[in-house]
Amino acid sequence: MNNSADKSPLTSASGLWMDFGGVDVLKDAAIELRGGEIHGIVGENGAGKSTLARIIGGVHVPRAGVIRVDGRPVHIPSPRAAMAMGIALIHQEPLIFPELSVAENIFIGRQPTHRGAVDWRRMFSEAAAILASLGVHLSPRARVGGLSIADQQMVEMAAALSQQARVLLMDETTAALTPTEVERLFGIMRRLRDHGRALAFISHRLEEVFAICDRITVLRDGAVVGQLPTKETSIDQVLKLMVGRPMEAMFARDVKHKPGQVLLEVRKLSRRGRFQDVSFDVRAGEIVALAGLVGAGRTDVARAIFGVEPADGGQVLIDGRPVRIRSPRDAMAHGLALVPEDRQHHGLLMPLNVWQNATLPVIGRLCSFGWLRNGAARSATAQYVHRLGIRLRHLEQPVRKLSGGNQQKLVLSKWLLSRPRIMILDEPTRGIDVGAKAEVHRLIAELAAAGVGILMISSELPEVLAMSDRILVMREGRLTAQFARAEATAQRIIAAATGQVCTAGAP
Amino acid sequence: MTILDHRAPNTAAQPPIRRVLAVRELPILLILAAIIIATGIAQPRFFSASSLRSILLWIPLLTVVAMGQMMVIITRGIDVSVGSMIGLSGMIVAMALRDYPGIGVAGGAVVGMGVGAALGTFNGLLVAALDIPPIVATLGTLGMYRGLVFIVSGGRQVYAYELPDSLQRLSISGPFAQQVVPWVVIVAVVAAVATYAFLGFARTGRNIYAVGGNPPAAALRGLPVRRVAFLAYLLTGTAAGLAGVLYCSRFPSVNPAEVGVGYELLVIAAVVIGGTSVFGGSGSVVGVFLGCLLLGTINVALSVLHIPDAWQKTIYGLIILIAVIVDDLVWRRLQHFGR
């Protein structure tokens, strides 16, 4: 690594533009990956880190931009093509064949053969040699499905190295590992670096990035805002670069009202492997934000409260009385509503039309003698469509034909029809355009003003700061901080979410 | 170095008892033993050469087709058209041997397997090239191929006396002394051994496990996912074609309304009882062979016990269900115990 500065990059990318459904996720991004160097890629949720790695790894093809391998411009249409150029993408969830052995996972499709038959003996010994060169103690005969995630990652790395990979892109590979496993992975990464390979390391955990990386690229909103040698920077500086964006024009919420009585109280809620000892309350008319990184367990808490995947420890109280919620049906009976993050899979029934979707939670109320009164269902829907400003051609339109923003408003109206007292909103504005965002914000504020208690999971800091009365921060399954509206700053929230002690102070 | 090594490896350094418990086929062996002992106690006549011979005659047809079906199910597919494929190729083989006896048994086998391969190719194209869900595609061809049996035969059956004696002898005589092991059993064993070698030692055979175990990963690793699926259906069709020949050998007449009817259920049951995961990615020749043996044993046991025909069918289905459930339960217990 001492002579990395004068080495030309193994792989570089510049001028990358990429969008998903019209939203730009990369704006003129660039990166250089040099042999003998570990390059950290950091940024907030949605900053474009993974997209950048996936473009180089052949998963996505950018709208514009140039990728070079050994200085020559290349087109990388598939992960297979990337691998042929010596570029391997290692995923957070390893891509393995659970029923096959370690050796076959490394060599599948390329097994050593003897007279046309797979030479098991040689394959096992070659796999053992590769694993040994990585310093990994794994039996080549072990069934991969029975290994830990960490070991499965090792198998994936061994597979990449057996195909002469020179560039390894590690996308959140430490997210599911224990500290010991992370140390072991770092040992292997250093060894690969010292053998001249180029590594890119994406992580939410800044302390890891500072521990292992030689150079750090900071992304914010899809653009590169800093590219620094680790030695010349600090965690504070990187944090500032990550969050230092101007506040977008955000819906200004009137917060002069006083929250009412406690509606929802959660005491020491736990679910093994997901989150532990989560306690908080939500009052009538209050918006409580649940901030944190993707994977911190926020959605799991919401699903536990709503009875989708019930907690295995702790208590939920509604109106001060302990309740047992074992299914979404129970939750709805207690006046709860959950607007999930994934509209496509959990929020809407795509092939059904607008009014059929909107009236699902209240279908019982709209029935006479077990038969749905279509007219009543349509007029109930029409009322909310009008109120929420949902743009559609007619109520019989299938919801998959609506835009993302209108779909989200429809999900909200679906739950408004059930007149909930407590609403849990999971990423209510993810993936919708700016105009629709403001309308959704206005709607949430109106609901709170009408006395509904709202728990809002959001990864968008400006939204969290603009909308909430209180902010809870989760990190790795635990509540790590709680801020009143007045004391919250973007840096404090990020610091609590990433496990940094914040010394940068409020801006 | 056996197939068991590849699937449940990791066992080399373990004490012998754990190695035995880690054998996936253990529960079904126990079930098989239980059925044999229970039937033998109820009707001692069950332990006789004639029962053994009945079982041996019953299983080859099933085994041959089950080898193909297993591969299809490992790739996360299913082929419910096998009964009609047996029927159509059996019918064509019978007519060919009736009208052109000169081609001989070997010629008949070529015709049967050729017809089966063509039918399997069509299934494979529907699934692998047109992305039609396997159950829908093969349900369609189940009906279509059955209709063709009637069209081809004009609705007329082929009688045993119209077929060459050499064909019938396949089910009667064998290479060994006393002729206890008829040729049809040898054919089935050869098919099973060939499948064993293919799945254990050919790259393409290994790809079948990989594609079924994790299709997206297989595609990302550059494996020919579609070609592998296509091949599984092609091989199943070919196996069904061979089974059509065995059918002509074993039964006194080849009737378009009977030939191969209902075999899809038996074949799928044998494959699943044999421990093949319906979620794809795992399955073994030894297990499926034991599955066939179990079904054959149950069948013969029920007739030895003089259980009325209608009841036989019901009990038969029930025992299949119980076998699958017990197999799963026992396997999980053993895994737990072996830890």
Interface residues (C-beta under 8 A of the other chain):
Chain A: P79 R80 M83 L95 I96 F97 P98 E99 L100 S101 E104 I108 G109 Q111 T113 G116 A117 V118 W120 R121 S139 R141 A142 R143 G146 A159
Chain B: M1 D5 H6 R7 A8 P9 N10 A12 A197 G200 F201 A202 R203 R206 N207 Y209 A210 G213 N214 P216 A217 A218 L220 R221 G222 L223 G281 S282
